[in-house]
């Protein structure tokens, strides 16, 4: 294969008031034309910093490439001046950034932002560029693109903003696309579209992709090779099958084991203990040693070199040393015994008491003079005390709007919401804030940039006077930080000093601080890597068992939704189309839209991904006509359908019971 880019001994540091943060430490890898290299690792591992370095986007003066080469077509990018870098970006190396809110200009229309690159790099006439914009937006799954190109970023949902960013990055047909968590904010059906688009571009144009993600299901779906990063270094690299079926580094194994799947039982998710090291003070020896339950003495003394597993597979772990083979065999046996002995964690009580009742809720937003967006179009729902109700659906279906309306951030257009038997509108300002908390989808805009982390977490505690002394206040803050996988020293930092995943953990800690009865979690783990996802989900379930908490869990990660939820509601175009118990919904989906969502779930198994049938996107309007209502077609299983369809399902169920249907 033709080598298109080489990175040699790359070292990137940030100079802060506290000292030098060594974000990337001695990274080496090659990128080949037409391949998709996935880069995985925990938040703060250096993935994004390393990828931004390739396009000369390390923020200066704080950031600096201290050492190393980035050879693109035999030219060293680290030696480029500003003019050369401007010509490189977009036209030859393009980046899809993780957060669409900060990468789109809020004062410019979508059309103008995408056309800017087309007219600068490809010198296209305005009319041709405008047609190209419409084609790009349609290709990334934005409906009515021609009518929407003159809208501004704030008029799109988070998922649709991400699609716009993807369209912008692909506009000039670059040689290399660096995709930094490009599908994090997307639902599974649109994610499947984007992954198909990436594979199509690779196939048709020979585009090379560096795909940074924490979703191992996506990695299995799209990657040719995988590089695993930890504490600023690549600790394992190999072909996708080698990484998934023969992982060698303990960290890689930990990431794979932390992933839930659709057959996950009730056992607690396996987590990686501890937290990544502080790169202000890089540890001596193997950086993963402190979190590795099977660490050797040498791990604390000497940094391991890259050991060769095969011609294409390398891993930096002392367990591959000739003298450590016996130890590695003993560790494998120990890990097998641990998996066999994992006990159920789903011991909790769900009462019949309704903590939340929603009756025919509607939330409409005017768009222009005559057009109205029916974000929530008449949903009825009960949530019982102590249960977790999962809410899933595509971006723009009304999930987040429903959550925001419940907590009072949106005024109800019509309908009723009752909390503990009392209509929410009768509560005084701030009265519900302790009882109902929300974890927001976007960790960037939901944290006050002028406050320290300690003050952000303790805000609710301050308002409701939930501590007796300042010492007790800080002890609670430290405890919450540790709970969500952060360190005590993070309390005095500001939000801009954290990665996206770390900011999301701060948001979760803030919601937990006032010990609410109901938490509405809007995509609370979408920005987190798999090991922290497992920690947070285990934590949420533990708190629920101990304190009887109730959750509305809004997400597009359907494997995690199944694991955490008791019941699940599926939303489509502002309406609930199906509600059922978790296992029932996944094993017996009735609505075609539900079946479409389930078929699009990325599976963290490359072989299974290749074998399964191609997903077909649901584009119909089944279950949305006027005579369709939410009807109970079997005990606890509700479907938006006509009376005739419900009767037919009832007849088929009866025939199945008699053994006629197979």
Buried (B, 14 or more C-beta within 10 A) or exposed (E): EEEBBBBBEBBBBBEEEEEBBBBBBBBBBBBBBBBBBBBBBBBBBBBBBBBBBBBBBBEEEEBBBEBBBBBBEEEEBBEBEEEEBBEBBBBBBBBBBBBBBEBBEEEBBBBBBBBBBBBBBBEBEEEEBBEBBBEBBBBBBBEEBEEBBEBBBEBBBBBBBBBBBBBBBBBBBBBBBBBBBBBBBBBBBBBBBBBBBBBEBBEEEEBBBBBBBBBBBBBBBBBBBBBBBBBBBBBBBBBBBBBBEBBBBBBBBBBBBBBBBEEEEEBBBBBBEEBBBBBEEBBEBBBBBBBBEBBBEBBEEEBBEBBEBEEEBBBBBBBBBEEBEEBBEEBEEEBEEEEEEEEEBBEBEBEEEBBBBBBEBBBBBEEEEEEEBBBBBBBBBBBBBBBBBBBBBBBBBBBBBBBBBBBBEBEBBEBBBBBBEEEBEEBEEEEBBBBBBBBBBBBBEBBEEEBBBBBBBBBBBEEBEBBEEEEEBBEBBBEBBBBBBBBEEBBEBBBEBBBBBBBBBBBBBBBBBBBBBBBBBBBBBBBBBBBBBBBBBBBBBBBBBEEBBBBBBBBBBBBBBBBBBBBBBBBBBBBBBBBBBBEBBBEEBBBBBBBBBBBBBBBBBBEEBEEEEEBEBBEEEBBBEEEBBBBEBBEEBBBBBBEEBBEEBEEEEEEEEEEEEE
